[in-house]
Structures are given as C-alpha cells and as structure tokens.
Amino acid sequence: MDKQSIINRLLASPAEIAAAEEATLQANMKLVTAKEMLQQKEDSLLLGNAIDGKNAEIRAAQLRQYTEHERESLADAELNLKNAVARLGRARDEFRALQAIVELIKGAA
C-alpha cells in the first residue's frame, strides 16, 4: 500500500465508520421492535385465552408454537445486530491501523 492509497483510505474511513454506526443503530432499533412485537403477540395470546395449557411447561410450549414467526424475526434481528457491530468494529480497527501506519511513516521520514 503506497502513501496515496493510505491517504485515500484514511479520508474515506470516517464516512465508512459513520455508515457502519448508522447501520448498527438501525439494527438495534429493529431488534427492539422485534422484541416488542413478540411481547405484544404473547400478551395477546395470554389475554385472549388462546393459551390454555394445564401447567407452565405446556403453556410455554403453546406460546412458542403460536409465536414462531415473531421468534424467527427476533433471531434474525439479533444476528443482524451482531453483524453490524462486527462491521463497525472492523471499520474502526482499520482506521486505527491506518493511523498507526501514518505514525510509522512520519517517524521514518
């Protein structure tokens, strides 16, 4: 990597980090929404007497059965957030690495 490409990457990095931060925030909002949707569905099922199991284990199994779609959405949202956080971490790591390279170049000059 030559000096010009390092400069170009350094100049592009803040925008990439900002985009990764925004994606992380969006993923977090989707996760919160998915949790709320699951909670609303569970509340609706419980209050609507759709859950009628004789013990806690059966009622929990019924809840899981009736909320399969919401649970899948929640799992997807959790995975998307983890991926967004990882991408943000990589962008920040690259920026710090480029800064360290610049310091090494300055010291060698």
C-alpha positions as CSV (number, residue, x, y, z in Angstrom):
1,M,0.0,0.0,0.0
2,D,1.6,3.3,-1.0
3,K,1.2,6.6,0.7
4,Q,-1.5,7.9,-1.6
5,S,-3.7,4.8,-1.1
6,I,-3.2,5.1,2.7
7,I,-4.3,8.8,2.5
8,N,-7.3,7.8,0.4
9,R,-8.3,5.1,2.9
10,L,-7.9,7.5,5.8
11,L,-10.0,10.1,4.1
12,A,-12.7,7.5,3.3
13,S,-12.7,5.8,6.7
14,P,-14.7,8.4,8.8
15,A,-17.6,8.2,6.3
16,E,-17.5,4.4,6.4
17,I,-17.4,4.4,10.2
18,A,-20.4,6.7,10.3
19,A,-22.3,4.5,7.9
20,A,-21.5,1.4,10.0
21,E,-22.6,3.3,13.1
22,E,-25.9,4.2,11.4
23,A,-26.4,0.6,10.3
24,T,-25.7,-0.5,13.9
25,L,-28.3,1.9,15.2
26,Q,-30.8,0.8,12.7
27,A,-30.2,-2.9,13.5
28,N,-30.6,-2.1,17.2
29,M,-34.0,-0.4,16.5
30,K,-35.1,-3.4,14.5
31,L,-34.1,-5.7,17.4
32,V,-36.1,-3.5,19.9
33,T,-39.1,-3.6,17.5
34,A,-38.9,-7.4,17.1
35,K,-38.8,-7.8,20.9
36,E,-41.9,-5.5,21.3
37,M,-43.7,-7.5,18.6
38,L,-43.0,-10.8,20.3
39,Q,-44.2,-9.4,23.6
40,Q,-47.4,-8.0,22.1
41,K,-48.2,-11.3,20.5
42,E,-47.5,-13.2,23.7
43,D,-49.7,-10.7,25.7
44,S,-52.5,-11.0,23.1
45,L,-52.4,-14.8,23.3
46,L,-52.4,-14.9,27.1
47,L,-55.1,-12.3,27.5
48,G,-57.2,-13.8,24.7
49,N,-57.2,-17.2,26.4
50,A,-55.6,-18.9,23.4
51,I,-53.1,-20.4,25.9
52,D,-54.9,-23.0,27.9
53,G,-52.3,-25.5,29.0
54,K,-52.7,-27.2,32.3
55,N,-49.2,-26.4,33.5
56,A,-46.5,-23.8,32.9
57,E,-44.5,-26.1,30.6
58,I,-47.5,-26.7,28.3
59,R,-48.4,-23.0,28.3
60,A,-44.8,-22.1,27.4
61,A,-44.8,-24.6,24.6
62,Q,-48.1,-23.2,23.3
63,L,-46.7,-19.7,23.4
64,R,-43.6,-20.8,21.5
65,Q,-45.8,-22.6,18.9
66,Y,-48.0,-19.5,18.3
67,T,-45.1,-17.1,18.2
68,E,-42.8,-19.0,15.9
69,H,-42.8,-16.2,13.3
70,E,-42.1,-13.5,15.9
71,R,-39.3,-15.6,17.4
72,E,-37.7,-16.0,14.0
73,S,-37.9,-12.3,13.4
74,L,-36.2,-11.7,16.7
75,A,-33.4,-14.2,16.0
76,D,-32.8,-12.5,12.6
77,A,-32.7,-9.1,14.2
78,E,-30.2,-10.3,16.8
79,L,-28.0,-11.8,14.1
80,N,-28.2,-8.6,12.0
81,L,-27.2,-6.5,15.0
82,K,-24.2,-8.8,15.8
83,N,-23.1,-8.5,12.2
84,A,-23.5,-4.7,12.2
85,V,-21.5,-4.4,15.4
86,A,-18.7,-6.6,13.8
87,R,-18.6,-4.5,10.7
88,L,-18.4,-1.3,12.8
89,G,-15.5,-2.8,14.8
90,R,-13.6,-3.8,11.6
91,A,-14.0,-0.3,10.2
92,R,-12.7,1.3,13.4
93,D,-9.8,-1.2,13.6
94,E,-8.8,-0.4,10.0
95,F,-8.9,3.3,10.8
96,R,-6.7,2.8,13.9
97,A,-4.3,0.6,11.9
98,L,-4.0,3.3,9.1
99,Q,-3.3,5.9,11.8
100,A,-0.6,3.7,13.2
101,I,1.0,3.3,9.7
102,V,1.0,7.1,9.3
103,E,2.8,7.5,12.6
104,L,5.4,4.9,11.5
105,I,5.8,6.7,8.2
106,K,6.2,10.0,9.9
107,G,8.8,8.5,12.3
108,A,10.8,7.0,9.4
109,A,10.8,10.3,7.5
